[in-house]
Amino acid sequence: MKKIVVTIILFSLFGCTNKAGKDSGVVLSKEKMQAVLWDYISADVYTDQFVKKDSSKNAFFENAQLQNKIFAIHKVTRADFYKSFEYYNSNNALMLTILDSMTAKAERERSKVMEKHFSKPK
């Protein structure tokens, strides 16, 4: 869970750019961007936590495949995702809203897991 939050923060810090809005393409809605970004970061965490530990797999290739699946599931193009990421990253208030929502979602999921794990059977 901490890795997800750290990844989100790193995206925010290192992705800052003012080029957004100058290229053609679609900017995803906040809700859509949040959903795609959540899955995108989850794929990165999965690759980092599991795939990299398997020496028989190419982590970069596996991660690229996961990203392609994520874009297909959400019916967005890679270009639209990155354009949207640049747009939201250049608009701090909008990105903060997305990141806050993602952090709240991560906390809810963490609480569910902890509750299930530590609840006593009756």
C-alpha positions as CSV (number, residue, x, y, z in Angstrom):
1,M,0.0,0.0,0.0
2,K,2.8,2.3,0.8
3,K,4.4,1.6,-2.6
4,I,1.2,2.8,-4.3
5,V,1.2,6.1,-2.4
6,V,5.0,6.5,-3.1
7,T,4.4,5.8,-6.8
8,I,1.6,8.4,-6.9
9,I,3.9,11.0,-5.3
10,L,6.7,10.2,-7.7
11,F,4.4,10.5,-10.6
12,S,3.5,14.0,-9.3
13,L,7.0,15.2,-8.6
14,F,8.8,13.9,-11.7
15,G,6.0,14.2,-14.3
16,C,5.5,18.0,-14.0
17,T,5.2,19.6,-17.4
18,N,3.5,22.5,-19.0
19,K,3.1,21.0,-22.5
20,A,-0.4,19.7,-21.8
21,G,-3.2,20.9,-24.0
22,K,-1.0,21.8,-27.0
23,D,-1.2,18.4,-28.7
24,S,-4.3,16.9,-30.3
25,G,-6.0,14.1,-28.4
26,V,-8.5,13.5,-25.6
27,V,-8.1,14.4,-22.0
28,L,-9.7,11.8,-19.9
29,S,-12.3,12.8,-17.3
30,K,-11.1,12.9,-13.7
31,E,-13.1,9.7,-12.9
32,K,-11.7,7.9,-15.9
33,M,-8.2,9.1,-15.3
34,Q,-8.4,8.0,-11.6
35,A,-9.5,4.5,-12.7
36,V,-6.9,4.1,-15.3
37,L,-4.1,5.6,-13.1
38,W,-5.1,3.3,-10.3
39,D,-4.7,0.2,-12.5
40,Y,-1.6,1.6,-14.1
41,I,0.1,2.1,-10.7
42,S,-1.2,-1.3,-9.5
43,A,0.5,-3.0,-12.5
44,D,3.7,-1.2,-11.6
45,V,3.5,-2.4,-8.0
46,Y,2.7,-5.9,-9.2
47,T,5.7,-5.9,-11.5
48,D,7.9,-4.6,-8.8
49,Q,6.7,-7.0,-6.1
50,F,6.3,-10.2,-8.0
51,V,7.5,-10.2,-11.6
52,K,11.0,-8.8,-11.0
53,K,11.6,-11.6,-8.5
54,D,11.0,-14.2,-11.2
55,S,14.3,-14.4,-13.1
56,S,12.6,-16.3,-16.0
57,K,10.4,-13.2,-16.8
58,N,11.3,-9.9,-18.4
59,A,9.8,-7.3,-16.0
60,F,9.8,-4.5,-18.6
61,F,8.0,-6.6,-21.2
62,E,5.5,-8.0,-18.6
63,N,4.7,-4.5,-17.4
64,A,4.2,-3.2,-21.0
65,Q,1.8,-6.1,-21.6
66,L,-0.1,-5.2,-18.4
67,Q,-0.3,-1.6,-19.5
68,N,-1.7,-2.6,-22.9
69,K,-4.4,-4.7,-21.1
70,I,-5.2,-1.8,-18.8
71,F,-5.7,0.6,-21.8
72,A,-7.8,-2.0,-23.6
73,I,-10.0,-2.6,-20.5
74,H,-10.6,1.1,-20.0
75,K,-10.9,1.7,-23.8
76,V,-8.2,4.5,-23.9
77,T,-5.1,4.8,-26.0
78,R,-1.7,5.1,-24.6
79,A,-1.4,8.6,-26.1
80,D,-4.6,9.8,-24.5
81,F,-3.5,8.4,-21.1
82,Y,-0.1,10.2,-21.3
83,K,-1.7,13.4,-22.6
84,S,-4.2,13.3,-19.8
85,F,-1.5,12.6,-17.3
86,E,0.4,15.6,-18.5
87,Y,-2.7,17.7,-18.3
88,Y,-3.6,16.7,-14.8
89,N,0.0,17.0,-13.7
90,S,0.2,20.6,-14.9
91,N,-3.0,21.4,-13.0
92,N,-2.1,20.8,-9.4
93,A,-5.6,21.2,-8.0
94,L,-7.0,18.6,-10.4
95,M,-4.2,16.1,-9.8
96,L,-4.5,16.6,-6.1
97,T,-8.2,15.7,-6.3
98,I,-7.4,12.5,-8.2
99,L,-4.6,11.5,-5.8
100,D,-6.7,12.2,-2.7
101,S,-9.4,10.0,-4.1
102,M,-6.9,7.3,-4.9
103,T,-5.4,7.5,-1.4
104,A,-8.8,7.2,0.2
105,K,-9.6,4.2,-2.0
106,A,-6.3,2.6,-1.0
107,E,-7.1,3.2,2.7
108,R,-10.6,1.7,2.3
109,E,-9.2,-1.4,0.6
110,R,-6.5,-1.7,3.3
111,S,-9.1,-1.4,6.0
112,K,-11.2,-4.2,4.4
113,V,-8.2,-6.5,4.2
114,M,-7.1,-5.8,7.8
115,E,-10.7,-6.3,9.1
116,K,-11.0,-9.5,7.2
117,H,-7.6,-10.7,8.3
118,F,-8.0,-9.8,12.0
119,S,-11.7,-10.5,12.6
120,K,-12.3,-13.4,14.8
121,P,-14.5,-16.2,13.5
122,K,-17.7,-16.7,15.3
